[in-house]
């Protein structure tokens, strides 16, 4: 199922911690006084989803912490070796009473507001931008994609909703499909020195993101910005929604696509994404787990980020028997969920969420140098017509 060897255009990853002993073990007794609910809570019952970059010679991560009150807050972690992380005593970013959007999402005043599922990207001037979802967890309310920035990862400027200029609510940004959520955007970056920085294409910044509730096979969207704060969805000349990469019935990415990281290379824009397998009674691959998250890669034209050149014919991680025998505790789906890509000491570190047994953060690494240009004209893996359940 997991094709070996991988196509030459892909970054080759290998698992570092085979037993998936988490690099960020959770369940601490740290407490935090939440100003929204006026009481102290244990805010870090689980540590997950690290959004990574490089700052002051170390890997830094803004991570999602799950509190005893079922709400999310974001902590700060740092590592000198990329494997062992220290974590902050208090949340580095959380909902505050003066946040201007609280009335949009705080429908139950007895609950705090969750901030999480973030992506962290550096800009050329040394500013770090954090893209995160905000909502009241466990109330099933629509989520909003927001933006904050910092220069030192301690003091944050809150800019507001990423699509505030497009509509009053994210559910109205694409009215023809009314998506209720724009999760996990991947801003297009380039390698500069020892870190990835946001880069412009045609005078604009770009991101790939999932329009989670769009109808049918077209679930991946693109958006552009002039300042990394205000974003607008890409549409064609007739006003239609542009879909850079469709779902593939019968493949591992048949249910939806979740973007992780996008990096400009000599041969195009490499996108790391998670393909989610549909119900095997419908469009899912019969030899894969239902609703499982499998990491894969795609390549887009570096001059036209919406033009797909190639994509993986199989995920680069999955079907690990010793992991899948462990009871699943996250949602009801197994996770090999790629989450954050960071260059580190001449290699690539890819942190992934492991959803078997206790939640954990695993590490994959590629010794392929981030500075080595990868150019390959082999297009055999561009779209593919592999039938449902094929094991290639």
The 8 nearest C-alpha neighbors of each residue, nearest first, counted from 0:
[[1, 390, 391, 2, 313, 318, 389, 314],
 [2, 0, 313, 314, 315, 316, 3, 317],
 [1, 3, 0, 313, 4, 5, 391, 315],
 [4, 2, 5, 1, 6, 315, 0, 391],
 [3, 5, 2, 6, 7, 11, 1, 315],
 [4, 6, 3, 2, 7, 9, 11, 315],
 [7, 5, 8, 9, 4, 380, 311, 3],
 [8, 6, 9, 5, 375, 10, 377, 373],
 [7, 9, 6, 375, 373, 10, 374, 377],
 [10, 8, 7, 6, 11, 296, 5, 297],
 [9, 11, 12, 8, 367, 365, 7, 296],
 [12, 10, 365, 9, 5, 13, 367, 366],
 [13, 11, 365, 364, 363, 10, 14, 315],
 [14, 12, 363, 364, 15, 365, 11, 362],
 [13, 15, 363, 16, 17, 362, 364, 12],
 [14, 16, 363, 362, 17, 13, 364, 361],
 [17, 15, 19, 18, 14, 362, 20, 361],
 [16, 18, 19, 15, 14, 20, 361, 362],
 [17, 19, 20, 16, 322, 321, 21, 361],
 [20, 18, 16, 17, 361, 21, 359, 360],
 [21, 19, 18, 16, 22, 359, 361, 360],
 [20, 22, 359, 360, 23, 24, 19, 361],
 [21, 23, 83, 82, 360, 24, 84, 361],
 [24, 22, 21, 360, 46, 84, 25, 359],
 [25, 23, 21, 22, 46, 359, 26, 45],
 [24, 26, 45, 46, 27, 44, 23, 43],
 [27, 25, 44, 45, 43, 28, 24, 46],
 [26, 28, 29, 43, 44, 25, 45, 41],
 [27, 29, 41, 30, 26, 43, 44, 42],
 [30, 28, 27, 41, 88, 43, 42, 31],
 [29, 31, 41, 40, 42, 39, 28, 32],
 [30, 32, 39, 40, 33, 42, 89, 41],
 [33, 31, 39, 38, 34, 40, 37, 30],
 [32, 34, 35, 37, 38, 36, 31, 39],
 [35, 33, 37, 36, 32, 95, 96, 38],
 [34, 36, 33, 111, 37, 96, 95, 94],
 [37, 35, 34, 38, 33, 111, 109, 110],
 [38, 36, 34, 35, 33, 32, 39, 111],
 [37, 39, 32, 36, 33, 40, 34, 31],
 [38, 40, 32, 31, 33, 30, 41, 37],
 [41, 39, 30, 31, 42, 32, 38, 67],
 [42, 40, 30, 29, 67, 66, 43, 28],
 [41, 43, 66, 40, 30, 44, 31, 67],
 [44, 42, 64, 66, 45, 65, 27, 41],
 [45, 43, 26, 66, 65, 27, 25, 42],
 [44, 46, 25, 65, 26, 43, 64, 47],
 [47, 45, 64, 25, 63, 23, 43, 24],
 [46, 48, 63, 62, 49, 360, 64, 45],
 [47, 49, 62, 63, 338, 50, 116, 352],
 [50, 48, 62, 60, 61, 47, 51, 339],
 [51, 49, 60, 61, 118, 119, 339, 62],
 [52, 50, 60, 59, 339, 49, 119, 341],
 [51, 53, 59, 58, 341, 60, 54, 194],
 [54, 52, 58, 57, 194, 59, 56, 55],
 [55, 53, 56, 57, 59, 58, 52, 194],
 [56, 54, 57, 53, 58, 59, 151, 79],
 [55, 57, 54, 53, 58, 79, 193, 59],
 [58, 56, 79, 54, 53, 55, 78, 59],
 [57, 59, 53, 78, 77, 52, 54, 81],
 [60, 58, 77, 51, 52, 76, 53, 57],
 [61, 59, 51, 76, 50, 49, 75, 62],
 [60, 62, 75, 50, 49, 74, 73, 76],
 [63, 61, 49, 73, 74, 48, 60, 47],
 [62, 64, 73, 47, 115, 48, 46, 72],
 [65, 63, 46, 43, 72, 45, 71, 73],
 [64, 66, 71, 45, 44, 43, 70, 42],
 [67, 65, 42, 43, 68, 44, 69, 70],
 [66, 68, 69, 41, 42, 44, 40, 65],
 [67, 69, 66, 70, 40, 42, 41, 110],
 [70, 68, 66, 67, 65, 136, 71, 137],
 [71, 69, 113, 66, 68, 136, 65, 112],
 [72, 70, 113, 65, 64, 114, 115, 66],
 [71, 73, 93, 114, 64, 63, 113, 90],
 [74, 72, 63, 92, 62, 90, 64, 91],
 [73, 75, 90, 91, 62, 61, 87, 64],
 [74, 76, 61, 87, 60, 86, 91, 62],
 [77, 75, 86, 60, 85, 59, 84, 87],
 [78, 76, 59, 84, 85, 58, 60, 57],
 [77, 79, 84, 58, 81, 80, 57, 83],
 [78, 80, 57, 81, 58, 77, 83, 56],
 [79, 81, 82, 78, 83, 57, 58, 84],
 [82, 80, 78, 79, 83, 58, 84, 348],
 [83, 81, 80, 22, 84, 78, 362, 79],
 [84, 82, 22, 78, 81, 80, 85, 23],
 [85, 83, 78, 77, 76, 23, 22, 86],
 [86, 84, 76, 77, 78, 83, 87, 23],
 [87, 85, 76, 75, 84, 88, 77, 74],
 [86, 88, 75, 89, 74, 76, 90, 85],
 [87, 89, 29, 86, 90, 30, 74, 31],
 [90, 88, 87, 91, 31, 74, 29, 30],
 [91, 89, 74, 73, 92, 72, 93, 87],
 [90, 92, 74, 75, 73, 89, 153, 93],
 [91, 93, 73, 90, 72, 74, 94, 114],
 [92, 94, 72, 114, 73, 95, 90, 91],
 [93, 95, 112, 98, 114, 96, 113, 92],
 [96, 94, 97, 98, 93, 35, 34, 33],
 [95, 97, 98, 35, 34, 94, 101, 99],
 [96, 98, 95, 99, 101, 94, 100, 35],
 [99, 97, 95, 100, 96, 101, 94, 157],
 [100, 98, 101, 97, 159, 102, 96, 103],
 [101, 99, 103, 102, 98, 104, 159, 160],
 [100, 102, 103, 105, 104, 99, 98, 96],
 [101, 103, 100, 105, 104, 106, 99, 98],
 [104, 102, 101, 100, 105, 106, 168, 99],
 [103, 105, 101, 102, 134, 106, 135, 100],
 [106, 104, 101, 102, 107, 103, 135, 108],
 [105, 107, 104, 108, 102, 103, 135, 140],
 [106, 108, 109, 105, 110, 135, 111, 138],
 [109, 107, 110, 106, 105, 111, 36, 35],
 [108, 110, 107, 36, 111, 35, 106, 105],
 [111, 109, 108, 107, 36, 112, 135, 105],
 [110, 112, 35, 36, 70, 113, 135, 109],
 [113, 111, 135, 134, 94, 70, 105, 114],
 [114, 112, 71, 70, 134, 133, 135, 136],
 [113, 115, 133, 72, 71, 132, 93, 131],
 [114, 116, 63, 117, 131, 132, 71, 73],
 [117, 115, 131, 132, 183, 63, 48, 118],
 [118, 116, 131, 115, 130, 50, 183, 129],
 [117, 119, 50, 130, 129, 183, 131, 120],
 [120, 118, 129, 50, 128, 51, 130, 117],
 [121, 119, 128, 127, 196, 197, 129, 118],
 [122, 120, 127, 196, 126, 128, 197, 125],
 [121, 123, 196, 197, 126, 124, 125, 127],
 [122, 124, 125, 196, 121, 197, 126, 198],
 [125, 123, 122, 126, 121, 127, 150, 196],
 [126, 124, 122, 123, 121, 150, 127, 196],
 [125, 127, 150, 122, 124, 121, 149, 128],
 [128, 126, 121, 149, 148, 120, 150, 122],
 [129, 127, 148, 120, 119, 147, 121, 126],
 [128, 130, 119, 147, 146, 118, 148, 131],
 [131, 129, 146, 118, 117, 145, 119, 128],
 [132, 130, 117, 145, 115, 116, 144, 129],
 [131, 133, 144, 143, 115, 114, 116, 142],
 [134, 132, 114, 113, 143, 142, 131, 144],
 [133, 135, 142, 113, 104, 112, 136, 140],
 [136, 134, 112, 113, 138, 105, 137, 140],
 [135, 137, 138, 70, 113, 134, 69, 139],
 [138, 136, 139, 135, 69, 70, 140, 134],
 [137, 139, 140, 136, 135, 107, 134, 106],
 [140, 138, 137, 141, 136, 135, 134, 142],
 [139, 141, 138, 142, 135, 134, 104, 136],
 [142, 140, 179, 180, 139, 143, 134, 170],
 [141, 143, 134, 180, 133, 132, 140, 179],
 [142, 144, 133, 132, 169, 145, 180, 160],
 [145, 143, 132, 160, 131, 161, 181, 133],
 [144, 146, 160, 161, 159, 131, 130, 132],
 [147, 145, 130, 158, 129, 159, 161, 160],
 [146, 148, 157, 129, 158, 156, 128, 155],
 [149, 147, 128, 156, 127, 155, 129, 157],
 [148, 150, 155, 127, 152, 151, 126, 154],
 [149, 151, 126, 127, 152, 125, 148, 154],
 [150, 152, 153, 149, 154, 126, 127, 155],
 [153, 151, 149, 150, 154, 155, 127, 91],
 [152, 154, 151, 155, 91, 149, 150, 92],
 [155, 153, 149, 152, 151, 156, 150, 91],
 [156, 154, 149, 148, 157, 153, 147, 152],
 [157, 155, 148, 147, 149, 158, 154, 146],
 [156, 158, 147, 159, 155, 146, 148, 98],
 [159, 157, 147, 146, 156, 160, 228, 145],
 [160, 158, 145, 146, 157, 161, 147, 100],
 [159, 161, 145, 163, 162, 144, 146, 143],
 [160, 162, 145, 229, 230, 163, 146, 144],
 [163, 161, 165, 230, 160, 164, 229, 231],
 [162, 164, 160, 165, 166, 161, 167, 229],
 [165, 163, 162, 166, 229, 167, 230, 231],
 [164, 166, 162, 163, 172, 231, 167, 230],
 [167, 165, 172, 168, 163, 171, 164, 162],
 [168, 166, 163, 169, 171, 165, 164, 162],
 [169, 167, 170, 166, 171, 172, 143, 163],
 [168, 170, 172, 171, 143, 179, 166, 162],
 [169, 171, 179, 177, 178, 168, 172, 173],
 [172, 170, 174, 169, 173, 168, 177, 166],
 [173, 171, 169, 166, 170, 174, 165, 168],
 [172, 174, 171, 177, 175, 176, 178, 170],
 [175, 173, 177, 171, 176, 172, 170, 178],
 [174, 176, 173, 177, 213, 171, 178, 172],
 [175, 177, 213, 174, 178, 173, 214, 212],
 [178, 176, 174, 170, 173, 171, 175, 179],
 [179, 177, 212, 170, 180, 176, 213, 210],
 [178, 180, 170, 141, 177, 212, 142, 169],
 [179, 181, 142, 178, 211, 182, 143, 141],
 [182, 180, 210, 209, 144, 211, 208, 183],
 [183, 181, 180, 209, 184, 208, 132, 144],
 [182, 184, 258, 116, 117, 208, 118, 185],
 [185, 183, 208, 207, 182, 258, 206, 186],
 [186, 184, 260, 207, 206, 259, 258, 261],
 [187, 185, 206, 205, 188, 261, 184, 207],
 [186, 188, 261, 205, 206, 262, 197, 198],
 [189, 187, 197, 262, 198, 196, 195, 261],
 [188, 190, 263, 262, 195, 196, 198, 191],
 [189, 191, 195, 194, 196, 192, 188, 193],
 [192, 190, 194, 195, 193, 189, 196, 123],
 [191, 193, 194, 190, 195, 370, 196, 342],
 [192, 194, 191, 342, 343, 53, 195, 190],
 [195, 193, 191, 53, 192, 190, 342, 196],
 [194, 196, 190, 189, 188, 191, 121, 197],
 [197, 195, 121, 122, 188, 189, 123, 198],
 [196, 198, 188, 122, 187, 121, 189, 120],
 [199, 197, 188, 189, 204, 196, 187, 200],
 [198, 200, 204, 203, 202, 201, 197, 205],
 [201, 199, 202, 203, 204, 198, 302, 205],
 [200, 202, 203, 199, 302, 204, 303, 205],
 [201, 203, 200, 199, 204, 225, 198, 224],
 [204, 202, 199, 225, 200, 201, 224, 223],
 [203, 205, 199, 224, 223, 198, 225, 200],
 [206, 204, 223, 187, 222, 186, 203, 224],
 [205, 207, 186, 185, 222, 187, 221, 184],
 [206, 208, 221, 185, 184, 220, 186, 222],
 [209, 207, 184, 220, 258, 219, 221, 185],
 [208, 210, 219, 211, 181, 220, 257, 218],
 [211, 209, 181, 218, 213, 212, 178, 219],
 [212, 210, 209, 180, 213, 178, 181, 218],
 [211, 213, 178, 210, 214, 179, 176, 177],
 [212, 214, 176, 218, 210, 211, 178, 215],
 [215, 213, 212, 176, 216, 217, 218, 211],
 [214, 216, 217, 213, 218, 246, 212, 245],
 [215, 217, 246, 245, 218, 214, 247, 253],
 [218, 216, 245, 215, 242, 219, 246, 213],
 [217, 219, 210, 213, 209, 216, 211, 220],
 [220, 218, 209, 242, 210, 217, 208, 244],
 [221, 219, 242, 208, 209, 207, 210, 241],
 [220, 222, 207, 233, 206, 232, 208, 223],
 [221, 223, 232, 233, 231, 206, 205, 230],
 [224, 222, 205, 204, 230, 231, 203, 206],
 [225, 223, 230, 204, 227, 226, 203, 229],
 [224, 226, 203, 204, 227, 223, 229, 202],
 [225, 227, 228, 224, 229, 204, 203, 230],
 [228, 226, 224, 229, 225, 204, 230, 128],
 [229, 227, 226, 161, 146, 230, 158, 224],
 [228, 230, 161, 224, 227, 162, 226, 164],
 [231, 229, 224, 162, 223, 161, 222, 228],
 [230, 232, 222, 223, 162, 233, 165, 224],
 [231, 233, 222, 221, 234, 223, 230, 220],
 [234, 232, 222, 221, 241, 231, 240, 223],
 [235, 233, 240, 241, 239, 238, 232, 236],
 [234, 236, 238, 239, 237, 241, 240, 233],
 [237, 235, 238, 234, 239, 240, 233, 241],
 [238, 236, 235, 239, 234, 240, 241, 233],
 [239, 237, 235, 234, 236, 240, 241, 233],
 [240, 238, 234, 235, 237, 241, 236, 233],
 [239, 241, 234, 242, 235, 238, 233, 220],
 [242, 240, 234, 233, 235, 243, 239, 220],
 [241, 243, 220, 219, 244, 217, 240, 245],
 [244, 242, 305, 241, 306, 219, 307, 220],
 [243, 245, 242, 219, 307, 246, 217, 218],
 [246, 244, 217, 216, 247, 242, 218, 219],
 [245, 247, 216, 253, 252, 217, 255, 248],
 [246, 248, 253, 250, 252, 249, 245, 216],
 [249, 247, 253, 282, 250, 283, 246, 252],
 [248, 250, 387, 284, 282, 283, 247, 253],
 [251, 249, 284, 252, 253, 247, 248, 387],
 [250, 252, 276, 253, 274, 284, 275, 283],
 [253, 251, 274, 275, 276, 250, 254, 247],
 [252, 254, 248, 247, 246, 276, 277, 250],
 [255, 253, 277, 276, 275, 252, 246, 256],
 [254, 256, 275, 253, 252, 274, 246, 218],
 [257, 255, 274, 273, 275, 252, 258, 209],
 [256, 258, 273, 272, 209, 274, 255, 259],
 [257, 259, 272, 185, 208, 184, 183, 273],
 [258, 260, 272, 271, 185, 338, 339, 337],
 [261, 259, 185, 271, 270, 340, 258, 262],
 [260, 262, 270, 187, 269, 185, 188, 186],
 [263, 261, 188, 269, 189, 268, 187, 264],
 [264, 262, 268, 189, 267, 188, 269, 301],
 [265, 263, 267, 266, 268, 262, 372, 373],
 [266, 264, 267, 372, 374, 373, 263, 301],
 [265, 267, 374, 264, 373, 375, 268, 301],
 [268, 266, 301, 300, 264, 299, 265, 263],
 [269, 267, 263, 299, 301, 262, 298, 264],
 [268, 270, 298, 262, 261, 297, 267, 263],
 [271, 269, 261, 297, 296, 260, 298, 272],
 [270, 272, 296, 260, 259, 295, 261, 258],
 [273, 271, 258, 259, 295, 257, 294, 296],
 [274, 272, 294, 257, 293, 292, 256, 295],
 [273, 275, 252, 256, 293, 292, 251, 294],
 [274, 276, 292, 252, 254, 255, 291, 290],
 [277, 275, 251, 290, 283, 253, 254, 252],
 [278, 276, 283, 254, 253, 290, 282, 289],
 [279, 277, 283, 289, 280, 281, 282, 290],
 [278, 280, 283, 285, 281, 284, 277, 282],
 [281, 279, 278, 282, 283, 285, 277, 284],
 [280, 282, 279, 278, 283, 277, 248, 249],
 [283, 281, 248, 249, 277, 279, 253, 278],
 [284, 282, 277, 279, 278, 249, 276, 253],
 [285, 283, 388, 249, 387, 250, 286, 287],
 [284, 286, 388, 279, 287, 283, 387, 288],
 [285, 287, 388, 284, 288, 390, 389, 0],
 [288, 286, 284, 285, 289, 276, 251, 291],
 [289, 287, 291, 290, 286, 276, 333, 285],
 [288, 290, 278, 291, 276, 277, 279, 287],
 [291, 289, 276, 332, 277, 275, 288, 292],
 [290, 292, 333, 332, 289, 288, 275, 276],
 [293, 291, 275, 334, 336, 335, 274, 273],
 [292, 294, 273, 274, 335, 314, 336, 275],
 [295, 293, 273, 314, 337, 272, 315, 336],
 [294, 296, 314, 272, 315, 311, 273, 271],
 [297, 295, 271, 311, 270, 310, 272, 9],
 [296, 298, 310, 270, 309, 269, 311, 271],
 [297, 299, 269, 309, 308, 268, 267, 270],
 [300, 298, 307, 268, 308, 267, 306, 304],
 [299, 301, 267, 303, 302, 304, 306, 268],
 [300, 302, 267, 268, 303, 304, 299, 263],
 [301, 303, 300, 304, 200, 201, 267, 299],
 [304, 302, 300, 305, 301, 306, 299, 200],
 [303, 305, 300, 306, 299, 301, 302, 268],
 [304, 306, 243, 303, 307, 299, 300, 242],
 [307, 305, 299, 300, 304, 303, 243, 308],
 [306, 308, 299, 309, 298, 305, 243, 300],
 [307, 309, 299, 298, 381, 306, 300, 310],
 [381, 310, 308, 298, 380, 297, 307, 378],
 [309, 311, 297, 381, 380, 296, 298, 382],
 [310, 312, 313, 296, 295, 380, 297, 314],
 [311, 313, 380, 310, 383, 314, 382, 2],
 [312, 314, 311, 1, 2, 315, 0, 295],
 [315, 313, 295, 294, 316, 293, 1, 311],
 [314, 316, 295, 1, 294, 313, 317, 2],
 [315, 317, 314, 294, 1, 293, 335, 318],
 [318, 316, 319, 293, 335, 1, 314, 315],
 [317, 319, 320, 316, 323, 0, 1, 287],
 [318, 320, 322, 317, 321, 323, 316, 324],
 [321, 319, 323, 322, 318, 324, 317, 325],
 [322, 320, 324, 323, 319, 325, 18, 318],
 [323, 321, 320, 324, 319, 325, 355, 18],
 [322, 324, 320, 325, 321, 319, 355, 318],
 [323, 325, 322, 321, 320, 326, 355, 327],
 [324, 326, 356, 323, 355, 322, 327, 321],
 [327, 325, 356, 355, 324, 328, 323, 357],
 [326, 328, 355, 356, 329, 333, 354, 325],
 [327, 329, 356, 355, 330, 326, 354, 357],
 [330, 328, 354, 331, 327, 332, 358, 355],
 [331, 329, 332, 328, 327, 333, 354, 334],
 [332, 330, 329, 327, 333, 328, 290, 291],
 [331, 333, 291, 290, 330, 334, 329, 327],
 [332, 334, 291, 354, 355, 327, 292, 335],
 [335, 333, 354, 336, 292, 353, 291, 332],
 [334, 336, 353, 293, 292, 352, 337, 317],
 [335, 337, 352, 334, 351, 292, 293, 294],
 [338, 336, 351, 294, 350, 352, 335, 339],
 [337, 339, 351, 259, 350, 336, 48, 352],
 [338, 340, 350, 50, 349, 51, 259, 337],
 [341, 339, 349, 348, 260, 350, 347, 342],
 [340, 342, 348, 347, 52, 343, 51, 349],
 [343, 341, 347, 346, 194, 348, 193, 369],
 [342, 344, 346, 345, 347, 341, 348, 193],
 [345, 343, 346, 342, 193, 347, 368, 369],
 [344, 346, 368, 343, 369, 342, 347, 366],
 [345, 347, 366, 368, 343, 344, 365, 342],
 [348, 346, 342, 365, 364, 343, 341, 349],
 [349, 347, 364, 341, 340, 363, 342, 343],
 [348, 350, 340, 363, 339, 362, 364, 347],
 [351, 349, 362, 339, 338, 361, 337, 363],
 [352, 350, 337, 338, 361, 336, 360, 362],
 [353, 351, 360, 336, 359, 335, 361, 354],
 [352, 354, 359, 334, 335, 360, 355, 358],
 [355, 353, 334, 358, 333, 329, 327, 352],
 [356, 354, 327, 325, 326, 353, 333, 357],
 [355, 357, 326, 327, 325, 328, 358, 354],
 [358, 356, 359, 355, 328, 354, 327, 329],
 [359, 357, 354, 353, 356, 355, 329, 360],
 [358, 360, 21, 353, 352, 357, 361, 24],
 [361, 359, 21, 352, 351, 22, 353, 23],
 [362, 360, 351, 19, 21, 350, 352, 359],
 [363, 361, 350, 15, 349, 14, 351, 16],
 [364, 362, 14, 349, 13, 15, 12, 348],
 [363, 365, 348, 12, 13, 347, 349, 14],
 [366, 364, 12, 347, 367, 11, 346, 13],
 [365, 367, 346, 368, 364, 347, 345, 11],
 [368, 366, 365, 346, 369, 10, 11, 347],
 [367, 369, 346, 345, 370, 371, 366, 347],
 [370, 368, 371, 346, 345, 367, 342, 347],
 [371, 369, 368, 372, 345, 190, 367, 346],
 [370, 372, 368, 369, 373, 367, 264, 265],
 [373, 371, 265, 370, 374, 264, 369, 266],
 [374, 372, 371, 265, 266, 8, 375, 264],
 [373, 375, 266, 265, 372, 376, 8, 264],
 [376, 374, 377, 8, 373, 266, 7, 378],
 [375, 377, 378, 374, 266, 8, 379, 7],
 [376, 378, 375, 379, 380, 8, 7, 6],
 [379, 377, 381, 380, 309, 376, 308, 375],
 [380, 378, 381, 377, 309, 383, 382, 6],
 [379, 381, 309, 378, 310, 382, 312, 311],
 [309, 380, 382, 310, 378, 308, 379, 383],
 [383, 381, 380, 310, 309, 384, 312, 379],
 [384, 382, 385, 380, 381, 312, 379, 310],
 [383, 385, 386, 382, 387, 247, 250, 312],
 [384, 386, 383, 389, 387, 250, 249, 312],
 [387, 385, 389, 384, 388, 249, 250, 284],
 [386, 388, 249, 284, 389, 250, 385, 285],
 [389, 387, 285, 284, 286, 390, 386, 249],
 [388, 390, 387, 386, 391, 385, 0, 286],
 [391, 389, 0, 388, 286, 1, 2, 313],
 [390, 389, 0, 2, 313, 1, 312, 385]]
